[in-house]
Amino acid sequence: MLIACVALALAGCGGGNDNGGGGGGGGGSATPAAGGNTVTIDMKDIQFAPKDATVKVGQTVKWVNQDTVDHDVVAKSGATFKSELFGKGKSFEWKADKAGTVAYVCTVHPGMTANLTVTK
């Protein structure tokens, strides 16, 4: 019985899929993935990280849910996209198609807002 409890406790400590995302603070720019065509934004601690990101026209933005609660991603201005709710480890992608500023939110969590600056 004790061995089973220890095994369960250890299994809960190391697992999880962090998708290689580093989490991090709310400032700065998102870092393109190795290929340079995808910029990843984490959804962690009921906020977008980074809160402000810069991408180029043609790049894909990938939002990854790192929280245990569902989120969505909805453009409020500057673009048109709207995801369904998605849970931990799931993601939503959108390809930037024109320069400008895109304001977006998670409609489930008031105050969970962020901006993308899309450059040429």
N, C-alpha and C positions, 0 to 999 in steps of 0.2 A: 504494500500500500504506500509506504513512504517513497519507494523508488518511483512509483507511478506519479505521485505528487511532484517530485523533483523533476521528472521528465516533462510533465505538463508546464511547470513553471519555466523551465529552460526553453521550451518550444515557444512560449509567449514572448520571450525576451529578444530573441535574435531575428525573428522572421520579418515579414513586411516587405513591401516593394516600394522603394523610394524612387524608382525610375531614374536614378542617377542625379536627381535634383538636389541641390544643396540647401534649399530653404532660404535662409538668409533674411536680411532686413528688408525694409520697405523702400529703400532709396536706390539710386543708381539705375543702370541700364541692364536689361536682360541680355544674357550671353547667347549668341547663336550656337546651335549644336555643332558637332564636328563637321558636318557637311556645309554649314554656313547658311543653309536655306530655311532652317527652322529656329525660331526663338521660343524658348520655353518660359512660361510664367506659372509659378506654383500658387496654389490656393491652399494656404496654411494658416492656422490660428485665426480663421474667419477674416482673412485679408488676402489681397493679391500681393505676390512678392516676385519682382518689384512692383511697386505701386505705379511708377512711371517708367515706361520702356520706349525705346526707339527702334523701329524696324524700317526696312527698305521695301519699296514697292516690289512685289513678287515674292517676298519672304512669307513663310507660313508661321503663324503664331499658334502655339500649342499651350493650352491651359491644362494643367494637371492637378487634380484634386488630391491633396495630401492629408486632408481632414477626414475625420470619421463621420462627418455629416455631409449631406448632399449639397451641391452648389449648382448654379447655372451661370452662363455668361451671356449678357444681353447688351448690345450696342444701344446707347442712348442718343448719340449724335456722331456724325462724321462717317458712319458706315451702317450697314444693315446686316446683322447676324444675331441669332438667338439659338442657344443650345437648349436641349432638354435638361432636366435635372440629372446629374451624374455623381456617383459615389466615389469613395476612396480608391485611388489607383486608376481611375478612368480619366479620360481626357476629351477635349474638344479642340478642333483645329479650324482656323480661318486663314485665308490667303489675302494679304494686303494688296488691294488693286488700284489704289490711288493715294496720292500724297495728301496729308492733312492731319488733323488731330481727331482721334477717336476716343470718346468717353464711353466707358462701359461699367456695368454693375453686376452683382449677384442679386437677383430680385428677392431671394429668400432672406438675406441678411442686410438690413438697413445699415448704411455706412460702409459696406464693402464695395468700394468704388475704385476706379483706376483710370489711367489714360495711356494711350499709345500715340506716339508721334511717328507718323509714316513719312519717310523722306524718299526722294527720287533716287 
